[in-house]
Amino acid sequence: MENQVEQQELNNENSKNNLSDIFDLLSGIGLVGGAVGSFCGNAAFAAIPISFSVALQIANRRQLKVELAQMQQNSVMQMTEQMNNNQSVILEQFQELRKDSETTLTQQDKKFQTITQDLSEKIGKNQESFNRLKVEKDELSQFTYSLESQLNTVETIVETLQNIENASQLIRSNPEGADAYYQRGLNHQKLGDKTGAIEDYTEALHLDSTYAKAYHSRGVLLAEIGNRKQAVEDLRLAAKYYFEQGDIESYEQARNLSKEFYQVRYSVVNNETPQTTDSHSEMSEEMSADLVTVGSLFDDDVQSEGPISMLG
């Protein structure tokens, strides 16, 4: 069908070209005839073919203008049609491209959502692992601290036992040395062996009845095991000998402890809590009535007691 249309247009174009050629030929003939008539001297005769030739030229030019206008119109129509066709093709291609782009974007969005979900799950698992590691780290730190504390305790115990052994060697080499018994008693006390410590303090007092520190330490242990009466007597003697030796700070400590233990013992024996002023006045009467000189620090009865009889 398109071939037939093109063939028809080609035939029409050839017909127009043939008509234009005929006009040009007739115009040429008219000019030749005019020239011949003018040459022969017949001007009137010459004017007719020339006029006819001019008219043909004018008609030919009009025909050419019409044909040119038609050609331009046809070209514009063809260009418009071609543009419309191209626009349709471009629109179809754009729609296809848009459809493909939307499909691609949808697929990529699904992949992105899947990746995001996987990452979220991994982050959650990593957070759980981190929390577990943190808890395990804290537990390990506590366990390490506990081990260090136990190690320090063991080292302290070993050191204390070594000190006891060293003191025992000194005692074996010099049985009359009160300091060795006192030092061994201190180390027994560190280990919680109150009985062993009291025995060593007592032995030190057998060797040196003025050993204020031994009285002081033994008095504290006696109070801890409930023997407050003898604890008060030991602390009184410790305060006396501290004062005689010029150790005022230790004297005040032993004196205050003896007052405290005396008040506790008084309240237990009488099943009541004594007034602070009464207990202090009574202690003052017993311990500090004659504290004017070192020789009269305690009354004669306390001075003559010496070491506690039941402890040797």
C-alpha positions as CSV (number, residue, x, y, z in Angstrom):
1,M,0.0,0.0,0.0
2,E,2.8,2.4,0.9
3,N,4.6,1.5,-2.3
4,Q,1.5,2.4,-4.4
5,V,1.2,5.7,-2.6
6,E,4.8,6.5,-3.2
7,Q,4.5,5.5,-6.9
8,Q,1.4,7.8,-7.3
9,E,3.3,10.7,-5.7
10,L,6.2,10.0,-8.0
11,N,3.9,10.0,-11.1
12,N,2.4,13.3,-10.0
13,E,5.8,14.8,-9.6
14,N,6.8,13.7,-13.0
15,S,3.6,15.1,-14.6
16,K,4.3,18.5,-12.9
17,N,7.9,18.4,-14.1
18,N,6.7,17.6,-17.7
19,L,4.2,20.5,-17.7
20,S,6.9,22.9,-16.5
21,D,9.2,21.6,-19.3
22,I,6.4,22.2,-21.9
23,F,5.9,25.8,-20.6
24,D,9.7,26.4,-20.9
25,L,9.8,24.9,-24.4
26,L,6.8,27.0,-25.7
27,S,8.3,30.0,-24.1
28,G,11.6,29.3,-25.9
29,I,9.8,28.9,-29.2
30,G,7.9,32.1,-28.7
31,L,11.2,34.0,-28.0
32,V,12.7,32.5,-31.1
33,G,9.7,33.4,-33.2
34,G,9.8,37.0,-31.8
35,A,13.4,37.2,-32.6
36,V,12.8,36.0,-36.2
37,G,10.0,38.5,-36.7
38,S,12.1,41.3,-35.4
39,F,14.9,40.3,-37.7
40,C,12.5,40.3,-40.6
41,G,11.4,43.8,-39.8
42,N,7.9,43.0,-38.7
43,A,7.6,44.4,-35.2
44,A,4.0,43.6,-34.7
45,F,4.5,40.1,-35.7
46,A,7.5,39.9,-33.4
47,A,5.6,41.3,-30.4
48,I,3.0,38.5,-30.4
49,P,5.4,35.6,-29.7
50,I,7.3,37.6,-27.2
51,S,4.2,38.4,-25.3
52,F,3.1,34.8,-25.5
53,S,6.5,33.8,-24.2
54,V,6.4,36.2,-21.3
55,A,2.9,35.0,-20.4
56,L,4.1,31.5,-20.4
57,Q,7.1,32.4,-18.2
58,I,4.8,34.1,-15.8
59,A,2.4,31.2,-15.7
60,N,5.4,28.8,-15.3
61,R,6.7,30.9,-12.4
62,R,3.3,30.9,-10.7
63,Q,3.1,27.2,-11.3
64,L,6.5,26.8,-9.7
65,K,5.5,28.9,-6.7
66,V,2.4,26.8,-6.3
67,E,4.4,23.7,-6.6
68,L,7.0,25.0,-4.2
69,A,4.3,25.9,-1.7
70,Q,2.8,22.5,-2.0
71,M,6.2,20.9,-1.6
72,Q,6.8,23.0,1.5
73,Q,3.4,22.1,2.9
74,N,4.0,18.4,2.1
75,S,7.4,18.6,3.8
76,V,5.9,20.3,6.8
77,M,3.2,17.6,7.0
78,Q,5.8,14.9,6.6
79,M,8.0,16.4,9.2
80,T,5.0,16.9,11.5
81,E,3.9,13.3,10.9
82,Q,7.5,12.1,11.5
83,M,7.7,14.1,14.7
84,N,4.4,12.7,15.8
85,N,5.6,9.2,15.0
86,N,8.9,9.9,16.8
87,Q,7.1,11.4,19.8
88,S,4.9,8.2,20.0
89,V,8.0,6.1,19.8
90,I,9.8,8.2,22.4
91,L,6.7,8.1,24.6
92,E,6.5,4.3,24.3
93,Q,10.2,4.0,25.0
94,F,9.9,6.3,28.0
95,Q,7.0,4.3,29.4
96,E,8.9,1.1,28.9
97,L,12.0,2.7,30.6
98,R,9.9,4.0,33.4
99,K,8.3,0.6,33.9
100,D,11.7,-1.1,33.9
101,S,13.0,1.5,36.3
102,E,10.1,1.0,38.7
103,T,10.6,-2.7,38.5
104,T,14.3,-2.3,39.2
105,L,13.7,0.1,42.0
106,T,11.1,-2.3,43.6
107,Q,13.6,-5.1,43.4
108,Q,16.4,-3.0,44.8
109,D,14.1,-1.8,47.6
110,K,13.2,-5.4,48.5
111,K,16.9,-6.3,48.5
112,F,17.7,-3.2,50.7
113,Q,15.0,-4.2,53.1
114,T,16.3,-7.7,53.3
115,I,19.9,-6.5,53.8
116,T,18.7,-4.0,56.5
117,Q,16.8,-6.7,58.3
118,D,19.8,-9.0,58.2
119,L,22.0,-6.3,59.5
120,S,19.5,-5.5,62.3
121,E,19.5,-9.1,63.3
122,K,23.3,-9.3,63.2
123,I,23.5,-6.1,65.2
124,G,21.1,-7.6,67.8
125,K,23.1,-10.8,68.0
126,N,26.3,-8.8,68.3
127,Q,24.8,-6.7,71.1
128,E,23.7,-9.8,72.9
129,S,27.2,-11.3,72.5
130,F,28.7,-8.0,73.7
131,N,26.5,-8.0,76.8
132,R,27.4,-11.6,77.6
133,L,31.1,-10.8,77.2
134,K,30.6,-7.8,79.4
135,V,28.9,-9.9,82.1
136,E,31.6,-12.6,81.7
137,K,34.3,-9.9,82.0
138,D,32.7,-8.6,85.2
139,E,32.5,-12.1,86.6
140,L,36.1,-12.7,85.6
141,S,37.1,-9.4,87.2
142,Q,35.3,-10.4,90.4
143,F,36.8,-13.8,90.3
144,T,40.3,-12.3,89.8
145,Y,39.7,-9.9,92.6
146,S,38.6,-12.7,94.8
147,L,41.6,-14.8,93.9
148,E,43.9,-11.8,94.6
149,S,42.2,-11.3,98.0
150,Q,42.6,-15.0,98.8
151,L,46.2,-14.8,97.6
152,N,46.9,-11.8,99.8
153,T,45.2,-13.6,102.7
154,V,47.3,-16.7,102.1
155,E,50.4,-14.6,101.8
156,T,49.5,-12.9,105.1
157,I,48.8,-16.2,106.8
158,V,52.1,-17.6,105.4
159,E,54.0,-14.5,106.6
160,T,52.3,-14.8,110.0
161,L,53.2,-18.4,110.3
162,Q,56.7,-17.6,109.4
163,N,56.8,-15.0,112.1
164,I,55.5,-17.5,114.6
165,E,58.2,-19.9,113.5
166,N,60.9,-17.2,113.8
167,A,59.6,-16.3,117.3
168,S,59.6,-20.0,118.3
169,Q,63.2,-20.3,117.2
170,L,64.1,-17.2,119.3
171,I,62.3,-18.8,122.2
172,R,64.2,-22.1,121.8
173,S,67.5,-20.2,121.6
174,N,66.5,-17.8,124.5
175,P,63.7,-19.1,126.6
176,E,63.9,-16.1,129.0
177,G,63.1,-13.5,126.3
178,A,59.7,-11.9,126.9
179,D,59.7,-10.1,123.6
180,A,59.7,-13.3,121.6
181,Y,56.7,-14.6,123.5
182,Y,54.9,-11.3,123.0
183,Q,55.6,-11.2,119.2
184,R,54.5,-14.8,118.8
185,G,51.3,-13.9,120.7
186,L,50.6,-11.1,118.3
187,N,50.9,-13.4,115.4
188,H,48.7,-16.0,117.0
189,Q,46.2,-13.2,117.6
190,K,46.4,-12.2,113.9
191,L,45.5,-15.8,113.0
192,G,42.5,-15.7,115.3
193,D,44.1,-18.1,117.8
194,K,43.0,-16.2,120.9
195,T,44.0,-19.1,123.3
196,G,47.5,-19.4,121.9
197,A,47.9,-15.6,122.0
198,I,46.8,-15.4,125.7
199,E,49.2,-18.2,126.6
200,D,52.1,-16.4,124.9
201,Y,51.1,-13.0,126.5
202,T,50.9,-14.7,129.9
203,E,54.3,-16.3,129.4
204,A,55.8,-12.9,128.5
205,L,54.3,-11.5,131.7
206,H,55.9,-14.4,133.7
207,L,59.2,-13.3,132.4
208,D,58.5,-9.5,132.7
209,S,55.7,-8.5,135.0
210,T,56.0,-4.8,133.8
211,Y,55.4,-5.6,130.2
212,A,52.6,-3.0,129.5
213,K,51.9,-4.1,125.9
214,A,51.4,-7.8,127.0
215,Y,48.9,-6.6,129.7
216,H,47.1,-4.4,127.1
217,S,46.8,-7.1,124.4
218,R,45.8,-9.8,126.9
219,G,43.2,-7.5,128.4
220,V,41.6,-6.9,125.0
221,L,41.5,-10.7,124.3
222,L,40.1,-11.5,127.7
223,A,37.3,-9.0,127.1
224,E,36.5,-10.6,123.7
225,I,36.1,-14.0,125.3
226,G,33.9,-12.6,128.0
227,N,36.3,-12.4,131.0
228,R,35.8,-8.7,131.6
229,K,36.8,-8.7,135.2
230,Q,40.3,-9.9,134.5
231,A,40.3,-7.8,131.3
232,V,39.8,-4.6,133.4
233,E,42.6,-5.6,135.8
234,D,45.0,-6.3,132.9
235,L,44.1,-2.9,131.3
236,R,44.6,-1.1,134.7
237,L,48.1,-2.6,135.0
238,A,48.8,-1.8,131.3
239,A,47.8,1.9,132.0
240,K,50.0,2.0,135.1
241,Y,53.1,0.7,133.4
242,Y,52.5,2.8,130.2
243,F,52.4,5.9,132.5
244,E,55.6,4.9,134.3
245,Q,57.3,4.3,130.9
246,G,56.1,7.8,129.7
247,D,53.9,6.4,126.9
248,I,50.9,8.7,127.6
249,E,49.0,7.9,124.4
250,S,49.0,4.2,125.1
251,Y,48.2,5.0,128.8
252,E,45.0,6.9,127.8
253,Q,43.9,4.1,125.4
254,A,44.3,1.4,128.1
255,R,42.7,3.6,130.7
256,N,39.7,4.3,128.5
257,L,39.3,0.7,127.6
258,S,39.4,-0.3,131.3
259,K,36.6,2.2,132.0
260,E,34.5,0.9,129.1
261,F,34.9,-2.8,130.1
262,Y,34.2,-1.9,133.7
263,Q,30.9,-0.2,132.8
264,V,29.9,-3.3,130.7
265,R,30.8,-5.6,133.5
266,Y,28.9,-3.5,136.0
267,S,25.8,-3.5,133.8
268,V,26.0,-7.3,133.3
269,V,26.5,-8.1,137.0
270,N,23.7,-5.7,138.2
271,N,21.5,-6.4,135.2
272,E,21.1,-2.7,134.5
273,T,22.8,0.1,132.6
274,P,24.6,2.4,134.9
275,Q,24.6,6.2,134.5
276,T,27.7,7.4,132.8
277,T,28.5,9.9,135.5
278,D,28.2,7.3,138.2
279,S,30.4,4.8,136.4
280,H,33.0,7.4,135.6
281,S,33.0,8.6,139.3
282,E,33.4,5.0,140.5
283,M,36.2,4.4,138.1
284,S,37.8,7.6,139.1
285,E,37.6,6.5,142.8
286,E,39.2,3.1,142.0
287,M,41.8,4.2,139.4
288,S,42.6,7.9,139.6
289,A,42.1,9.0,143.2
290,D,45.9,8.9,143.9
291,L,47.2,9.6,140.3
292,V,49.5,12.4,141.5
293,T,52.8,10.6,141.2
294,V,53.9,7.6,139.3
295,G,54.4,5.7,142.6
296,S,50.8,6.3,143.7
297,L,49.2,5.7,140.3
298,F,47.1,2.8,141.6
299,D,46.2,1.8,145.1
300,D,48.3,-0.7,147.0
301,D,45.8,-3.6,146.4
302,V,46.0,-3.3,142.6
303,Q,49.8,-2.9,142.7
304,S,50.2,-6.0,144.7
305,E,48.0,-8.1,142.5
306,G,50.7,-8.7,139.9
307,P,49.8,-11.0,137.0
308,I,46.4,-12.6,137.2
309,S,46.6,-15.8,139.1
310,M,44.3,-18.0,137.0
311,L,46.4,-17.2,133.9
312,G,49.7,-17.9,135.7
